[in-house]
Amino acid sequence: MKSIGHVTIEKTAKKFKLQGLLSGLLIFLGLAATLLGGAKDVPVVMAIGLLWMFGGLGWNIVNRIRIWWNHE
């Protein structure tokens, strides 16, 4: 991160931004599948949704740590 006067520029690589977007999408799809499985009383869909949701959450946490680690 470089500071030029009062302007701060963050150098986040595009691959990290893409991974953040994809992990957020996975969390959203997992939540939707969990809610849909609960509404239709289909435990398999709920289980898959929970796996997606927690997988996306873990991926997001790891990605944020990688962003923090790679900043200058």
C-alpha positions as CSV (number, residue, x, y, z in Angstrom):
1,M,0.0,0.0,0.0
2,K,1.5,3.3,-1.1
3,S,0.4,6.6,0.3
4,I,0.6,9.6,-2.0
5,G,-0.4,12.7,-0.1
6,H,-3.8,11.9,1.2
7,V,-4.6,9.2,-1.4
8,T,-4.1,5.6,-0.5
9,I,-3.7,3.0,-3.3
10,E,-4.1,-0.6,-2.5
11,K,-2.4,-3.2,-4.7
12,T,-4.7,-6.2,-4.5
13,A,-4.1,-8.7,-7.2
14,K,-6.9,-9.5,-9.6
15,K,-6.7,-13.2,-8.7
16,F,-7.5,-12.4,-5.0
17,K,-10.4,-10.2,-6.1
18,L,-11.8,-13.0,-8.3
19,Q,-11.4,-15.6,-5.5
20,G,-13.2,-13.2,-3.1
21,L,-16.1,-12.9,-5.6
22,L,-16.3,-16.7,-6.2
23,S,-16.2,-17.5,-2.5
24,G,-19.0,-15.0,-1.9
25,L,-21.0,-16.6,-4.7
26,L,-20.4,-20.0,-3.1
27,I,-21.6,-18.8,0.3
28,F,-24.7,-17.3,-1.3
29,L,-25.5,-20.5,-3.3
30,G,-25.0,-22.6,-0.2
31,L,-27.3,-20.4,1.8
32,A,-29.9,-20.6,-0.9
33,A,-29.6,-24.4,-1.2
34,T,-29.9,-24.8,2.6
35,L,-33.0,-22.6,2.8
36,L,-34.5,-24.4,-0.2
37,G,-33.8,-27.8,1.3
38,G,-35.3,-26.8,4.6
39,A,-38.4,-25.4,2.9
40,K,-38.9,-28.6,0.8
41,D,-37.8,-30.9,3.7
42,V,-35.0,-32.4,1.7
43,P,-32.1,-33.1,4.0
44,V,-29.6,-34.0,1.3
45,V,-30.0,-30.5,-0.3
46,M,-29.6,-28.9,3.1
47,A,-26.4,-30.9,3.7
48,I,-25.0,-29.9,0.3
49,G,-25.9,-26.3,0.9
50,L,-24.2,-26.3,4.3
51,L,-21.1,-27.8,2.8
52,W,-21.0,-25.2,0.1
53,M,-21.7,-22.4,2.6
54,F,-19.0,-23.4,5.1
55,G,-16.6,-24.2,2.2
56,G,-17.1,-20.8,0.8
57,L,-16.6,-19.2,4.2
58,G,-13.4,-21.0,4.7
59,W,-12.2,-20.1,1.3
60,N,-13.1,-16.4,1.9
61,I,-11.1,-16.4,5.2
62,V,-8.1,-18.0,3.6
63,N,-8.3,-15.5,0.7
64,R,-8.4,-12.5,3.1
65,I,-5.4,-13.8,4.9
66,R,-3.6,-14.2,1.6
67,I,-4.5,-10.6,0.6
68,W,-3.2,-9.3,4.0
69,W,0.0,-11.4,3.7
70,N,0.8,-10.2,0.1
71,H,0.2,-6.5,0.5
72,E,3.3,-4.3,0.4
